[in-house]
Amino acid sequence: MRRLAELFSVLTLIALAIGVWIMLRPPSPAPPVAEAPLSGAVSRIVVEKSLRRMTVYVGDRAERVWPVALGFAPEGHKTREGDGRTPEGLYRIDRRNAASAYHLSLGLDYPRPEDRARARAAGVSPGGDIFLHGQPNERPEGESLPGDWTAGCIALADARIAELFAATPIGTVVEIRP
């Protein structure tokens, strides 16, 4: 009878420990929710450098908000080639490259005439080849480089640039804010 009481006590303690563990364990992360495809062509893109955030609009509706990586020295407007800054201002998508060294890319019309004039006055090259693009092609699928690592471009996760690439026509306005 005593052994049965001891066994019951042990089983009760085990059940109590399991109950406490269930109540105190951290919740399982929610599975990712698949977003519906963009509901039309992208009408404009807004990049907020200080927040490392891109908002994608279809019509007047914000359809996506994504984190981005910028140039390795992102503060301030790009003034010359090699400064590591991401330009600021209004630009347009002027080219598409499915065979980029990065997972897809959408080119911006930087430098604008005023960027060229400013650089000429300073005796420097304004640089060029500013893109919205994915991760370097040699990276494993799904892996994103941390921090600000581009030479002045705006980088996204590969799945996000693929969605953006599919829905963004030439001429789409890109506003890059400080």
C-alpha positions as CSV (number, residue, x, y, z in Angstrom):
1,M,0.0,0.0,0.0
2,R,2.9,2.3,0.8
3,R,4.5,1.7,-2.6
4,L,1.2,2.6,-4.3
5,A,1.0,5.9,-2.4
6,E,4.6,6.7,-3.3
7,L,3.9,5.9,-7.0
8,F,0.8,8.1,-6.9
9,S,2.9,10.9,-5.3
10,V,5.6,10.7,-8.0
11,L,3.0,10.6,-10.8
12,T,1.3,13.6,-9.3
13,L,4.6,15.6,-9.2
14,I,5.3,14.6,-12.8
15,A,1.9,15.8,-13.9
16,L,2.3,19.0,-12.0
17,A,5.7,19.6,-13.5
18,I,4.4,19.0,-17.0
19,G,1.5,21.4,-16.4
20,V,3.9,24.1,-15.1
21,W,6.2,23.6,-18.1
22,I,3.2,23.9,-20.6
23,M,2.1,27.1,-18.9
24,L,5.5,28.8,-18.7
25,R,7.1,27.8,-22.1
26,P,7.2,30.5,-24.7
27,P,4.5,30.3,-27.3
28,S,5.4,28.7,-30.6
29,P,5.9,31.3,-33.3
30,A,3.0,31.8,-35.6
31,P,3.5,30.2,-39.0
32,P,4.2,32.8,-41.7
33,V,1.0,34.1,-43.4
34,A,1.2,34.0,-47.1
35,E,0.3,37.3,-48.6
36,A,-2.0,37.5,-51.6
37,P,-0.2,38.6,-54.7
38,L,-0.1,42.4,-55.3
39,S,-3.5,43.5,-56.6
40,G,-2.1,45.3,-59.6
41,A,0.8,47.2,-60.9
42,V,3.0,49.1,-58.4
43,S,2.2,52.8,-58.7
44,R,4.9,54.2,-56.4
45,I,7.5,53.1,-53.9
46,V,8.6,55.1,-50.8
47,V,11.9,54.3,-49.1
48,E,12.4,55.8,-45.6
49,K,16.2,55.5,-45.1
50,S,16.1,56.3,-41.3
51,L,13.6,53.5,-40.7
52,R,15.2,51.1,-43.2
53,R,11.7,50.6,-44.6
54,M,10.1,50.4,-48.1
55,T,6.4,50.9,-48.7
56,V,5.0,49.7,-52.0
57,Y,1.8,51.3,-53.3
58,V,-0.8,50.0,-55.7
59,G,-2.9,53.0,-56.6
60,D,-3.2,55.0,-53.3
61,R,-3.1,51.9,-51.1
62,A,0.0,50.8,-49.3
63,E,0.2,47.1,-50.2
64,R,3.5,46.1,-48.7
65,V,5.9,47.4,-46.0
66,W,9.3,45.7,-46.1
67,P,12.7,46.1,-44.3
68,V,15.6,47.1,-46.6
69,A,19.3,47.4,-46.4
70,L,21.1,50.5,-47.8
71,G,24.5,51.7,-48.7
72,F,27.3,51.1,-46.2
73,A,27.3,54.8,-45.2
74,P,23.6,55.7,-45.8
75,E,23.2,59.0,-44.0
76,G,22.8,62.0,-46.3
77,H,22.3,62.3,-50.1
78,K,24.7,60.6,-52.4
79,T,27.2,63.2,-53.6
80,R,29.9,61.2,-55.4
81,E,30.8,57.7,-56.6
82,G,32.1,55.5,-53.8
83,D,30.6,57.4,-50.9
84,G,28.4,54.5,-49.8
85,R,25.4,56.6,-49.6
86,T,21.9,55.8,-50.9
87,P,20.6,58.9,-52.9
88,E,17.6,60.9,-51.6
89,G,14.8,62.4,-53.7
90,L,12.4,61.4,-56.5
91,Y,13.5,58.9,-59.0
92,R,11.9,56.6,-61.6
93,I,12.5,52.9,-62.4
94,D,14.3,53.1,-65.8
95,R,15.5,49.6,-66.4
96,R,15.0,46.0,-65.3
97,N,17.6,43.3,-65.1
98,A,16.7,39.6,-64.6
99,A,20.3,38.6,-65.1
100,S,21.8,40.8,-62.4
101,A,24.6,39.8,-60.1
102,Y,22.0,40.2,-57.4
103,H,18.7,38.4,-57.3
104,L,16.8,40.6,-59.8
105,S,17.2,44.4,-60.0
106,L,15.2,47.5,-60.9
107,G,17.4,50.4,-61.9
108,L,16.8,54.0,-60.8
109,D,17.4,57.0,-63.0
110,Y,20.2,58.3,-60.7
111,P,22.0,60.5,-61.3
112,R,19.5,63.2,-62.3
113,P,20.8,66.4,-64.0
114,E,21.0,68.2,-60.7
115,D,23.1,65.3,-59.2
116,R,25.5,65.6,-62.2
117,A,25.7,69.4,-61.9
118,R,26.5,69.1,-58.1
119,A,29.2,66.5,-58.7
120,R,30.7,68.4,-61.6
121,A,30.9,71.6,-59.4
122,A,32.7,69.5,-56.8
123,G,35.0,67.9,-59.4
124,V,33.9,64.4,-58.7
125,S,31.9,61.7,-60.4
126,P,28.2,61.4,-59.2
127,G,28.4,57.6,-59.5
128,G,25.5,55.6,-60.9
129,D,24.0,52.2,-61.2
130,I,21.7,52.6,-58.2
131,F,19.2,49.7,-58.0
132,L,16.5,48.1,-55.9
133,H,17.8,44.5,-55.8
134,G,17.9,41.2,-54.0
135,Q,20.7,39.4,-52.3
136,P,24.0,38.5,-54.0
137,N,23.4,35.4,-56.2
138,E,26.0,33.3,-54.5
139,R,24.1,33.5,-51.1
140,P,22.1,30.5,-50.1
141,E,18.4,30.8,-51.0
142,G,16.4,32.7,-48.3
143,E,19.5,34.1,-46.6
144,S,19.8,37.9,-46.3
145,L,23.0,39.8,-45.5
146,P,22.6,41.8,-42.2
147,G,23.0,45.5,-41.9
148,D,23.7,48.1,-44.6
149,W,26.0,46.5,-47.1
150,T,25.4,47.9,-50.6
151,A,27.4,50.5,-52.4
152,G,24.4,52.8,-52.4
153,C,21.6,50.6,-53.6
154,I,18.5,49.4,-51.8
155,A,18.5,45.7,-51.0
156,L,15.5,43.4,-50.2
157,A,15.1,39.7,-49.4
158,D,15.0,37.7,-52.6
159,A,11.3,36.7,-52.4
160,R,10.4,40.4,-51.9
161,I,12.4,41.7,-54.9
162,A,10.8,38.9,-57.0
163,E,7.3,40.1,-56.1
164,L,8.3,43.7,-56.7
165,F,10.1,42.9,-60.0
166,A,6.9,41.1,-61.3
167,A,4.6,44.0,-60.5
168,T,6.7,47.2,-61.1
169,P,6.6,48.8,-64.6
170,I,9.3,51.1,-66.1
171,G,8.5,54.7,-65.0
172,T,7.3,53.9,-61.5
173,V,8.2,56.7,-59.1
174,V,10.5,55.9,-56.2
175,E,10.7,58.4,-53.4
176,I,13.7,58.0,-51.2
177,R,13.4,60.0,-48.0
178,P,16.1,60.6,-45.4
